[in-house]
Every structure is written in C-alpha cells, then in structure tokens.
Amino acid sequence: MRQYDKDSTQSWAGLARAGVMGGLVGGIVMAMIMMVITAVKGMGFLTPLYMIAATFHQPWAMAQGLRIVPLLVGAMFHMFNSAIYGLIFALLLGVVARGSGLGTTVWVIAGMVWGLVLLVINQFLILPIVDPAMTKAISSMMVWEVLLHLMYGLVLGALAAAWGGATAGAVTRPTSRQPV
C-alpha cells in the first residue's frame, strides 16, 4: 500500500487552501469593481449580484433597490464559484509545477490566462444555457468582463503563489516509505 509522506500532504493542503483563498479574494475584487462600473453606468450598484442570482430565478435580474434574497444568492454563488475555480487553478498548476519551483510571475500570468479561460467557458458555453439574460447583458460590457477576469486571475495567481505556490515545487509523489 502506498503512503503519502507528511510534507507532501501538507503541501497539497496548503496549495488547495491558497487556491480557495486566492479565488475568494479575486472574486471579491472582481465583484466590487463590476458593482462600481454598473453604478457609474446608472444600472445600479447591486445589479451584478442580481444578474448572478437570476441564474436561479430569472425575475431577479430586474431587481431594484435592496433585495436581500437575490443579493445573498448572487453573492454566495459568485463567491462559491470564485473559490472552486481558485482551488482547481491552484491544484492544476501545482501538478504542472511539481518540482519546478515556478516563480510568482508565472503564477500571475497563469492566473490571468485562467481568468480568460473561465470567461470564455462561462460566456460561450455555460451562460447561454443557464442564464441567457446575463449572456446578453454581459455581451454589452465585454471589454469590462475581459479586464475583470484578467484582474481575478492576477489576484488569484499572486495570492496562490504567495500563500502556497512557493511550496508547489515541494509537492512530491506518493512514496512507498512508511511514515516515521
């Protein structure tokens, strides 16, 4: 039976934690900037969260003022996705980077590429199926969406590198040794 040494398990756990936390912070940055943009454009400060919530209940896309349920649903769904995408990013890059000791710059660039990949997948594959209204609304602000997804990736990559990516090179394969 194969055993994982303690350092390997801790490295993967640290990398996963860094991906989740980096994804959460990146998601907060992304949401806050979009909320300011929609407020300046006269669309309403909370509109991005209501649009996200409309994934589950279409009329929420048109919510005005302070509506607690769609606000919480939109915020929670956005943060959940941000964390999961951050986790996937960190673990994928951790596998690729195993033993290579990639620097922060590579993590940041990879994060920005990851942000663009997420934009393409969400905008052209997922949203047309689950939330056509959001697809249409986002298409009119595509330049902002590109910049925001790049910002998400930048924050994710920088924080994942700082909080766990530096140890990605230390992540090792399972060994046949017994734990000490």
C-alpha positions as CSV (number, residue, x, y, z in Angstrom):
1,M,0.0,0.0,0.0
2,R,1.3,3.5,-0.9
3,Q,1.7,6.1,1.8
4,Y,2.0,9.8,1.4
5,D,4.6,11.5,3.4
6,K,3.5,14.2,5.8
7,D,5.2,17.0,3.9
8,S,3.5,16.1,0.7
9,T,0.1,16.0,2.2
10,Q,0.7,19.4,3.9
11,S,1.9,20.9,0.6
12,W,-1.2,19.8,-1.3
13,A,-3.4,21.1,1.6
14,G,-1.6,24.4,1.6
15,L,-1.9,24.7,-2.1
16,A,-5.6,23.9,-2.0
17,R,-6.1,26.5,0.8
18,A,-4.2,29.1,-1.1
19,G,-6.3,28.5,-4.3
20,V,-9.5,28.8,-2.4
21,M,-8.4,31.9,-0.5
22,G,-6.9,33.5,-3.6
23,G,-10.1,32.7,-5.6
24,L,-12.2,34.3,-2.9
25,V,-10.2,37.5,-2.7
26,G,-10.1,37.6,-6.6
27,G,-13.8,37.1,-6.7
28,I,-14.4,40.0,-4.2
29,V,-12.1,42.3,-6.2
30,M,-13.9,41.3,-9.4
31,A,-17.4,41.8,-7.9
32,M,-16.6,45.1,-6.3
33,I,-15.2,46.6,-9.5
34,M,-18.1,45.4,-11.5
35,M,-20.5,46.9,-8.9
36,V,-18.9,50.3,-9.2
37,I,-18.9,50.1,-13.0
38,T,-22.7,49.3,-13.1
39,A,-23.4,52.0,-10.6
40,V,-21.5,54.6,-12.6
41,K,-23.3,53.5,-15.8
42,G,-26.6,54.1,-14.0
43,M,-27.5,50.4,-13.8
44,G,-27.4,50.1,-10.1
45,F,-24.7,49.1,-7.6
46,L,-26.1,45.7,-6.8
47,T,-27.1,44.8,-10.4
48,P,-24.2,42.3,-10.9
49,L,-25.3,40.3,-7.9
50,Y,-28.9,40.3,-9.0
51,M,-27.8,39.2,-12.5
52,I,-25.9,36.3,-11.0
53,A,-28.9,35.4,-8.8
54,A,-31.1,35.3,-11.9
55,T,-29.4,32.0,-12.8
56,F,-31.8,30.5,-10.3
57,H,-34.8,32.8,-10.7
58,Q,-35.0,34.9,-13.9
59,P,-37.0,37.8,-12.5
60,W,-34.2,38.6,-10.0
61,A,-32.3,40.1,-13.0
62,M,-34.6,43.0,-12.9
63,A,-34.5,43.6,-9.1
64,Q,-34.1,47.2,-8.0
65,G,-33.1,48.7,-4.6
66,L,-32.1,46.4,-1.8
67,R,-33.5,42.9,-2.2
68,I,-31.9,40.6,0.4
69,V,-32.7,37.2,-1.1
70,P,-31.3,37.8,-4.6
71,L,-28.4,39.8,-3.1
72,L,-27.4,36.9,-0.9
73,V,-28.0,34.2,-3.6
74,G,-25.9,36.2,-6.1
75,A,-23.1,36.9,-3.7
76,M,-22.9,33.4,-2.4
77,F,-23.0,31.8,-5.9
78,H,-20.3,34.2,-7.1
79,M,-18.0,33.5,-4.1
80,F,-18.6,29.8,-4.3
81,N,-17.6,29.8,-8.0
82,S,-14.6,32.0,-7.3
83,A,-13.4,29.6,-4.6
84,I,-13.9,26.5,-6.6
85,Y,-12.2,27.9,-9.7
86,G,-9.3,29.1,-7.5
87,L,-9.0,25.6,-6.0
88,I,-9.0,24.0,-9.4
89,F,-6.4,26.5,-10.7
90,A,-4.0,26.0,-7.8
91,L,-4.2,22.2,-7.9
92,L,-3.8,22.1,-11.7
93,L,-0.8,24.4,-11.6
94,G,0.6,22.6,-8.6
95,V,0.5,19.4,-10.6
96,V,2.2,21.1,-13.6
97,A,4.7,22.9,-11.5
98,R,5.6,19.9,-9.4
99,G,9.4,20.1,-8.7
100,S,9.9,23.1,-11.0
101,G,9.7,25.9,-8.4
102,L,7.8,28.3,-10.6
103,G,8.1,31.9,-9.6
104,T,5.3,34.4,-8.7
105,T,5.4,35.9,-12.2
106,V,4.5,32.6,-13.8
107,W,1.7,32.1,-11.3
108,V,0.3,35.5,-12.0
109,I,0.4,35.0,-15.8
110,A,-1.1,31.6,-15.5
111,G,-3.8,33.1,-13.3
112,M,-4.6,35.7,-15.9
113,V,-4.8,33.1,-18.6
114,W,-7.1,31.0,-16.3
115,G,-9.3,34.1,-15.8
116,L,-9.7,34.4,-19.6
117,V,-10.4,30.7,-20.0
118,L,-13.1,31.0,-17.4
119,L,-14.6,33.9,-19.2
120,V,-14.8,32.0,-22.5
121,I,-16.2,28.9,-20.9
122,N,-18.8,30.8,-18.9
123,Q,-19.8,33.3,-21.5
124,F,-20.0,31.0,-24.5
125,L,-20.8,27.6,-23.1
126,I,-22.5,27.8,-19.7
127,L,-24.4,31.1,-19.6
128,P,-26.3,30.7,-22.8
129,I,-27.8,27.6,-21.3
130,V,-28.4,28.6,-17.7
131,D,-28.9,32.4,-17.9
132,P,-29.5,33.8,-21.4
133,A,-30.4,37.2,-20.0
134,M,-27.0,37.5,-18.3
135,T,-25.3,36.4,-21.5
136,K,-26.9,39.3,-23.3
137,A,-26.2,41.8,-20.5
138,I,-22.5,40.8,-20.3
139,S,-22.0,41.0,-24.1
140,S,-22.7,44.7,-24.0
141,M,-19.9,45.1,-21.4
142,M,-17.4,42.6,-22.8
143,V,-14.4,44.9,-22.5
144,W,-15.0,45.2,-18.8
145,E,-15.6,41.5,-18.5
146,V,-12.2,40.8,-20.1
147,L,-10.5,43.2,-17.8
148,L,-12.3,41.9,-14.7
149,H,-11.4,38.3,-15.5
150,L,-7.8,39.3,-16.0
151,M,-7.9,41.0,-12.6
152,Y,-9.4,37.9,-11.0
153,G,-6.6,35.8,-12.4
154,L,-3.9,38.3,-11.4
155,V,-5.2,38.4,-7.8
156,L,-5.7,34.6,-7.7
157,G,-2.2,33.9,-9.2
158,A,-0.4,36.4,-6.9
159,L,-2.1,35.2,-3.7
160,A,-1.9,31.5,-4.6
161,A,1.8,31.9,-5.3
162,A,2.4,33.9,-2.0
163,W,0.3,31.6,0.2
164,G,1.0,28.2,-1.3
165,G,2.5,28.3,-4.7
166,A,6.0,28.7,-3.4
167,T,5.7,25.2,-1.9
168,A,4.3,23.8,-5.2
169,G,7.8,22.6,-6.1
170,A,7.9,20.8,-2.8
171,V,4.8,18.7,-3.6
172,T,6.0,15.2,-4.1
173,R,4.7,12.0,-5.4
174,P,3.5,9.2,-3.1
175,T,6.3,7.1,-1.7
176,S,6.4,3.5,-0.6
177,R,8.1,4.5,2.7
178,Q,6.3,4.0,5.9
179,P,5.6,7.3,7.9
180,V,8.2,7.9,10.5
